[in-house]
Amino acid sequence: MHIIPEMLKRLRLQNGFTQKFIADYLSVTQQAYSRFEIGTREPDVNTLIKLAELFKVPLDILVGRYIEPGQSFTEMPKKTKKKQGVSL
């Protein structure tokens, strides 16, 4: 499943942005941005942060992590995984 490409396209269309506009915002070519949307290239963390700022959404939304309506990120339950006796 390609969460990031799907979210990028959905958010771009919801905001009425063109791929060229976003590419210029990121200082990349339109072809480079297009590859993010089709999933042949993954944006790095700094690019994801810029995209989250542009779309005015939490980074978690771009990477497919969701919260329940009305729940803040600070209220999200903390998941712990035990690996060799250490809580992560």
LOMIDO-34757 format. One record per atom (N, C-alpha, C): residue number from 1; residue in three letters; chain; atom name; x, y, z. Coordinates in Angstrom, 2 decimals. Layout:
% LOMIDO-34757
- n | res | chain | atom | u | v | w
- NUM | ALA | A | CA | X | Y | Z
...
This chain:
% LOMIDO-34757
- n | res | chain | atom | u | v | w
- 1 | MET | A | N | 0.84 | -1.18 | 0.00
- 1 | MET | A | CA | 0.00 | 0.00 | 0.00
- 1 | MET | A | C | 0.89 | 1.24 | 0.00
- 2 | HIS | A | N | 0.54 | 2.18 | -0.82
- 2 | HIS | A | CA | 1.34 | 3.39 | -0.97
- 2 | HIS | A | C | 0.63 | 4.56 | -0.30
- 3 | ILE | A | N | 0.79 | 4.67 | 0.99
- 3 | ILE | A | CA | 0.10 | 5.69 | 1.77
- 3 | ILE | A | C | 0.56 | 7.10 | 1.39
- 4 | ILE | A | N | 1.87 | 7.33 | 1.38
- 4 | ILE | A | CA | 2.38 | 8.68 | 1.14
- 4 | ILE | A | C | 1.96 | 9.19 | -0.24
- 5 | PRO | A | N | 2.16 | 8.43 | -1.33
- 5 | PRO | A | CA | 1.72 | 8.95 | -2.63
- 5 | PRO | A | C | 0.22 | 9.27 | -2.67
- 6 | GLU | A | N | -0.59 | 8.39 | -2.09
- 6 | GLU | A | CA | -2.04 | 8.63 | -2.08
- 6 | GLU | A | C | -2.39 | 9.89 | -1.30
- 7 | MET | A | N | -1.75 | 10.08 | -0.15
- 7 | MET | A | CA | -2.04 | 11.26 | 0.67
- 7 | MET | A | C | -1.57 | 12.53 | -0.02
- 8 | LEU | A | N | -0.41 | 12.49 | -0.65
- 8 | LEU | A | CA | 0.09 | 13.68 | -1.34
- 8 | LEU | A | C | -0.87 | 14.11 | -2.44
- 9 | LYS | A | N | -1.33 | 13.15 | -3.23
- 9 | LYS | A | CA | -2.24 | 13.50 | -4.32
- 9 | LYS | A | C | -3.57 | 14.02 | -3.77
- 10 | ARG | A | N | -4.10 | 13.33 | -2.75
- 10 | ARG | A | CA | -5.38 | 13.75 | -2.17
- 10 | ARG | A | C | -5.28 | 15.17 | -1.61
- 11 | LEU | A | N | -4.23 | 15.44 | -0.85
- 11 | LEU | A | CA | -4.08 | 16.76 | -0.24
- 11 | LEU | A | C | -3.81 | 17.84 | -1.29
- 12 | ARG | A | N | -3.07 | 17.50 | -2.32
- 12 | ARG | A | CA | -2.82 | 18.47 | -3.39
- 12 | ARG | A | C | -4.12 | 18.86 | -4.08
- 13 | LEU | A | N | -4.94 | 17.86 | -4.41
- 13 | LEU | A | CA | -6.20 | 18.14 | -5.08
- 13 | LEU | A | C | -7.17 | 18.88 | -4.16
- 14 | GLN | A | N | -7.22 | 18.50 | -2.88
- 14 | GLN | A | CA | -8.11 | 19.18 | -1.93
- 14 | GLN | A | C | -7.75 | 20.66 | -1.79
- 15 | ASN | A | N | -6.46 | 20.96 | -1.91
- 15 | ASN | A | CA | -6.01 | 22.35 | -1.76
- 15 | ASN | A | C | -5.97 | 23.11 | -3.08
- 16 | GLY | A | N | -6.25 | 22.44 | -4.17
- 16 | GLY | A | CA | -6.26 | 23.10 | -5.48
- 16 | GLY | A | C | -4.87 | 23.46 | -5.98
- 17 | PHE | A | N | -3.85 | 22.74 | -5.51
- 17 | PHE | A | CA | -2.48 | 23.01 | -5.93
- 17 | PHE | A | C | -2.14 | 22.19 | -7.17
- 18 | THR | A | N | -1.26 | 22.72 | -7.99
- 18 | THR | A | CA | -0.72 | 21.95 | -9.11
- 18 | THR | A | C | 0.58 | 21.28 | -8.66
- 19 | GLN | A | N | 0.98 | 20.27 | -9.39
- 19 | GLN | A | CA | 2.26 | 19.64 | -9.10
- 19 | GLN | A | C | 3.39 | 20.65 | -9.27
- 20 | LYS | A | N | 3.27 | 21.53 | -10.25
- 20 | LYS | A | CA | 4.29 | 22.55 | -10.49
- 20 | LYS | A | C | 4.41 | 23.49 | -9.30
- 21 | PHE | A | N | 3.28 | 23.90 | -8.73
- 21 | PHE | A | CA | 3.29 | 24.79 | -7.57
- 21 | PHE | A | C | 4.04 | 24.14 | -6.41
- 22 | ILE | A | N | 3.71 | 22.88 | -6.13
- 22 | ILE | A | CA | 4.35 | 22.19 | -5.01
- 22 | ILE | A | C | 5.83 | 21.97 | -5.30
- 23 | ALA | A | N | 6.16 | 21.61 | -6.52
- 23 | ALA | A | CA | 7.56 | 21.41 | -6.90
- 23 | ALA | A | C | 8.36 | 22.70 | -6.69
- 24 | ASP | A | N | 7.80 | 23.83 | -7.10
- 24 | ASP | A | CA | 8.47 | 25.11 | -6.89
- 24 | ASP | A | C | 8.63 | 25.40 | -5.39
- 25 | TYR | A | N | 7.60 | 25.11 | -4.60
- 25 | TYR | A | CA | 7.66 | 25.30 | -3.16
- 25 | TYR | A | C | 8.80 | 24.48 | -2.54
- 26 | LEU | A | N | 8.97 | 23.26 | -3.06
- 26 | LEU | A | CA | 10.01 | 22.36 | -2.54
- 26 | LEU | A | C | 11.38 | 22.59 | -3.19
- 27 | SER | A | N | 11.42 | 23.43 | -4.20
- 27 | SER | A | CA | 12.66 | 23.66 | -4.98
- 27 | SER | A | C | 13.15 | 22.38 | -5.65
- 28 | VAL | A | N | 12.18 | 21.63 | -6.22
- 28 | VAL | A | CA | 12.51 | 20.46 | -7.03
- 28 | VAL | A | C | 11.80 | 20.59 | -8.37
- 29 | THR | A | N | 12.12 | 19.71 | -9.30
- 29 | THR | A | CA | 11.43 | 19.75 | -10.59
- 29 | THR | A | C | 10.03 | 19.16 | -10.45
- 30 | GLN | A | N | 9.18 | 19.49 | -11.40
- 30 | GLN | A | CA | 7.84 | 18.92 | -11.39
- 30 | GLN | A | C | 7.91 | 17.40 | -11.53
- 31 | GLN | A | N | 8.85 | 16.92 | -12.32
- 31 | GLN | A | CA | 9.02 | 15.48 | -12.50
- 31 | GLN | A | C | 9.41 | 14.80 | -11.19
- 32 | ALA | A | N | 10.27 | 15.46 | -10.41
- 32 | ALA | A | CA | 10.67 | 14.89 | -9.12
- 32 | ALA | A | C | 9.47 | 14.80 | -8.19
- 33 | TYR | A | N | 8.66 | 15.85 | -8.13
- 33 | TYR | A | CA | 7.47 | 15.81 | -7.28
- 33 | TYR | A | C | 6.49 | 14.75 | -7.78
- 34 | SER | A | N | 6.33 | 14.66 | -9.07
- 34 | SER | A | CA | 5.42 | 13.67 | -9.65
- 34 | SER | A | C | 5.79 | 12.26 | -9.21
- 35 | ARG | A | N | 7.08 | 11.99 | -9.10
- 35 | ARG | A | CA | 7.53 | 10.68 | -8.65
- 35 | ARG | A | C | 7.11 | 10.39 | -7.21
- 36 | PHE | A | N | 7.02 | 11.44 | -6.39
- 36 | PHE | A | CA | 6.51 | 11.25 | -5.02
- 36 | PHE | A | C | 5.07 | 10.75 | -5.06
- 37 | GLU | A | N | 4.26 | 11.35 | -5.96
- 37 | GLU | A | CA | 2.84 | 11.01 | -6.03
- 37 | GLU | A | C | 2.60 | 9.64 | -6.65
- 38 | ILE | A | N | 3.46 | 9.21 | -7.55
- 38 | ILE | A | CA | 3.24 | 7.89 | -8.16
- 38 | ILE | A | C | 3.98 | 6.78 | -7.41
- 39 | GLY | A | N | 4.80 | 7.17 | -6.45
- 39 | GLY | A | CA | 5.43 | 6.19 | -5.58
- 39 | GLY | A | C | 6.73 | 5.59 | -6.08
- 40 | THR | A | N | 7.33 | 6.18 | -7.10
- 40 | THR | A | CA | 8.61 | 5.65 | -7.57
- 40 | THR | A | C | 9.79 | 6.29 | -6.84
- 41 | ARG | A | N | 9.50 | 7.31 | -6.05
- 41 | ARG | A | CA | 10.53 | 7.97 | -5.24
- 41 | ARG | A | C | 9.89 | 8.40 | -3.93
- 42 | GLU | A | N | 10.60 | 8.21 | -2.82
- 42 | GLU | A | CA | 10.07 | 8.60 | -1.52
- 42 | GLU | A | C | 10.69 | 9.91 | -1.07
- 43 | PRO | A | N | 9.86 | 10.84 | -0.59
- 43 | PRO | A | CA | 10.41 | 12.09 | -0.06
- 43 | PRO | A | C | 11.18 | 11.83 | 1.23
- 44 | ASP | A | N | 12.25 | 12.59 | 1.43
- 44 | ASP | A | CA | 13.00 | 12.45 | 2.68
- 44 | ASP | A | C | 12.23 | 13.16 | 3.80
- 45 | VAL | A | N | 12.72 | 13.02 | 5.00
- 45 | VAL | A | CA | 12.02 | 13.57 | 6.18
- 45 | VAL | A | C | 11.86 | 15.08 | 6.07
- 46 | ASN | A | N | 12.89 | 15.78 | 5.65
- 46 | ASN | A | CA | 12.79 | 17.25 | 5.55
- 46 | ASN | A | C | 11.73 | 17.65 | 4.52
- 47 | THR | A | N | 11.63 | 16.92 | 3.43
- 47 | THR | A | CA | 10.62 | 17.20 | 2.42
- 47 | THR | A | C | 9.23 | 16.91 | 2.96
- 48 | LEU | A | N | 9.08 | 15.81 | 3.70
- 48 | LEU | A | CA | 7.79 | 15.51 | 4.30
- 48 | LEU | A | C | 7.35 | 16.61 | 5.28
- 49 | ILE | A | N | 8.30 | 17.14 | 6.03
- 49 | ILE | A | CA | 7.98 | 18.22 | 6.96
- 49 | ILE | A | C | 7.51 | 19.45 | 6.20
- 50 | LYS | A | N | 8.20 | 19.79 | 5.12
- 50 | LYS | A | CA | 7.78 | 20.94 | 4.31
- 50 | LYS | A | C | 6.38 | 20.73 | 3.73
- 51 | LEU | A | N | 6.11 | 19.49 | 3.28
- 51 | LEU | A | CA | 4.80 | 19.20 | 2.71
- 51 | LEU | A | C | 3.71 | 19.29 | 3.77
- 52 | ALA | A | N | 3.98 | 18.80 | 4.96
- 52 | ALA | A | CA | 3.01 | 18.90 | 6.05
- 52 | ALA | A | C | 2.71 | 20.36 | 6.36
- 53 | GLU | A | N | 3.75 | 21.19 | 6.36
- 53 | GLU | A | CA | 3.56 | 22.62 | 6.60
- 53 | GLU | A | C | 2.73 | 23.26 | 5.49
- 54 | LEU | A | N | 3.02 | 22.89 | 4.24
- 54 | LEU | A | CA | 2.28 | 23.45 | 3.11
- 54 | LEU | A | C | 0.80 | 23.08 | 3.18
- 55 | PHE | A | N | 0.53 | 21.81 | 3.46
- 55 | PHE | A | CA | -0.85 | 21.33 | 3.50
- 55 | PHE | A | C | -1.54 | 21.62 | 4.84
- 56 | LYS | A | N | -0.76 | 22.13 | 5.80
- 56 | LYS | A | CA | -1.28 | 22.45 | 7.14
- 56 | LYS | A | C | -1.92 | 21.21 | 7.80
- 57 | VAL | A | N | -1.17 | 20.10 | 7.74
- 57 | VAL | A | CA | -1.60 | 18.86 | 8.39
- 57 | VAL | A | C | -0.44 | 18.32 | 9.21
- 58 | PRO | A | N | -0.73 | 17.55 | 10.25
- 58 | PRO | A | CA | 0.35 | 16.91 | 11.00
- 58 | PRO | A | C | 1.11 | 15.92 | 10.11
- 59 | LEU | A | N | 2.37 | 15.78 | 10.36
- 59 | LEU | A | CA | 3.20 | 14.84 | 9.61
- 59 | LEU | A | C | 2.61 | 13.43 | 9.66
- 60 | ASP | A | N | 1.98 | 13.09 | 10.78
- 60 | ASP | A | CA | 1.38 | 11.76 | 10.92
- 60 | ASP | A | C | 0.35 | 11.48 | 9.82
- 61 | ILE | A | N | -0.37 | 12.49 | 9.40
- 61 | ILE | A | CA | -1.36 | 12.30 | 8.33
- 61 | ILE | A | C | -0.68 | 11.88 | 7.04
- 62 | LEU | A | N | 0.43 | 12.52 | 6.70
- 62 | LEU | A | CA | 1.13 | 12.18 | 5.46
- 62 | LEU | A | C | 1.66 | 10.76 | 5.44
- 63 | VAL | A | N | 2.03 | 10.25 | 6.60
- 63 | VAL | A | CA | 2.61 | 8.91 | 6.64
- 63 | VAL | A | C | 1.60 | 7.84 | 7.04
- 64 | GLY | A | N | 0.32 | 8.22 | 7.09
- 64 | GLY | A | CA | -0.73 | 7.24 | 7.29
- 64 | GLY | A | C | -1.08 | 6.92 | 8.71
- 65 | ARG | A | N | -0.64 | 7.72 | 9.66
- 65 | ARG | A | CA | -1.03 | 7.52 | 11.06
- 65 | ARG | A | C | -2.18 | 8.45 | 11.35
- 66 | TYR | A | N | -3.26 | 7.91 | 11.87
- 66 | TYR | A | CA | -4.46 | 8.70 | 12.12
- 66 | TYR | A | C | -4.83 | 8.66 | 13.59
- 67 | ILE | A | N | -5.61 | 9.66 | 14.00
- 67 | ILE | A | CA | -6.17 | 9.68 | 15.34
- 67 | ILE | A | C | -7.68 | 9.76 | 15.20
- 68 | GLU | A | N | -8.36 | 9.42 | 16.26
- 68 | GLU | A | CA | -9.82 | 9.49 | 16.27
- 68 | GLU | A | C | -10.26 | 10.95 | 16.28
- 69 | PRO | A | N | -11.41 | 11.26 | 15.64
- 69 | PRO | A | CA | -11.91 | 12.64 | 15.68
- 69 | PRO | A | C | -12.06 | 13.12 | 17.12
- 70 | GLY | A | N | -11.62 | 14.33 | 17.38
- 70 | GLY | A | CA | -11.72 | 14.92 | 18.71
- 70 | GLY | A | C | -10.59 | 14.55 | 19.65
- 71 | GLN | A | N | -9.74 | 13.64 | 19.24
- 71 | GLN | A | CA | -8.62 | 13.21 | 20.09
- 71 | GLN | A | C | -7.38 | 13.99 | 19.69
- 72 | SER | A | N | -6.68 | 14.55 | 20.65
- 72 | SER | A | CA | -5.46 | 15.28 | 20.33
- 72 | SER | A | C | -4.29 | 14.32 | 20.30
- 73 | PHE | A | N | -3.20 | 14.73 | 19.70
- 73 | PHE | A | CA | -2.03 | 13.87 | 19.62
- 73 | PHE | A | C | -1.46 | 13.60 | 21.00
- 74 | THR | A | N | -1.64 | 14.52 | 21.93
- 74 | THR | A | CA | -1.12 | 14.29 | 23.28
- 74 | THR | A | C | -1.94 | 13.25 | 24.03
- 75 | GLU | A | N | -3.17 | 13.00 | 23.56
- 75 | GLU | A | CA | -4.03 | 12.00 | 24.19
- 75 | GLU | A | C | -3.84 | 10.61 | 23.61
- 76 | MET | A | N | -3.07 | 10.50 | 22.54
- 76 | MET | A | CA | -2.90 | 9.20 | 21.90
- 76 | MET | A | C | -2.25 | 8.23 | 22.87
- 77 | PRO | A | N | -2.77 | 7.01 | 22.93
- 77 | PRO | A | CA | -2.16 | 6.03 | 23.83
- 77 | PRO | A | C | -0.75 | 5.69 | 23.37
- 78 | LYS | A | N | 0.13 | 5.56 | 24.32
- 78 | LYS | A | CA | 1.51 | 5.22 | 23.99
- 78 | LYS | A | C | 1.60 | 3.71 | 23.86
- 79 | LYS | A | N | 2.12 | 3.28 | 22.72
- 79 | LYS | A | CA | 2.31 | 1.86 | 22.49
- 79 | LYS | A | C | 3.72 | 1.49 | 22.90
- 80 | THR | A | N | 3.84 | 0.41 | 23.58
- 80 | THR | A | CA | 5.17 | -0.03 | 23.98
- 80 | THR | A | C | 5.43 | -1.39 | 23.36
- 81 | LYS | A | N | 6.64 | -1.56 | 22.94
- 81 | LYS | A | CA | 7.08 | -2.84 | 22.40
- 81 | LYS | A | C | 8.25 | -3.30 | 23.27
- 82 | LYS | A | N | 8.22 | -4.54 | 23.58
- 82 | LYS | A | CA | 9.32 | -5.07 | 24.36
- 82 | LYS | A | C | 10.26 | -5.81 | 23.44
- 83 | LYS | A | N | 11.50 | -5.44 | 23.53
- 83 | LYS | A | CA | 12.54 | -6.08 | 22.74
- 83 | LYS | A | C | 13.70 | -6.31 | 23.67
- 84 | GLN | A | N | 14.00 | -7.53 | 23.91
- 84 | GLN | A | CA | 15.07 | -7.92 | 24.82
- 84 | GLN | A | C | 14.90 | -7.24 | 26.18
- 85 | GLY | A | N | 13.65 | -7.21 | 26.66
- 85 | GLY | A | CA | 13.39 | -6.68 | 27.99
- 85 | GLY | A | C | 13.40 | -5.17 | 28.10
- 86 | VAL | A | N | 13.50 | -4.45 | 26.97
- 86 | VAL | A | CA | 13.55 | -3.00 | 27.02
- 86 | VAL | A | C | 12.26 | -2.45 | 26.43
- 87 | SER | A | N | 11.63 | -1.52 | 27.10
- 87 | SER | A | CA | 10.42 | -0.89 | 26.60
- 87 | SER | A | C | 10.80 | 0.22 | 25.65
- 88 | LEU | A | N | 10.22 | 0.19 | 24.44
- 88 | LEU | A | CA | 10.52 | 1.22 | 23.44
- 88 | LEU | A | C | 9.38 | 2.19 | 23.33
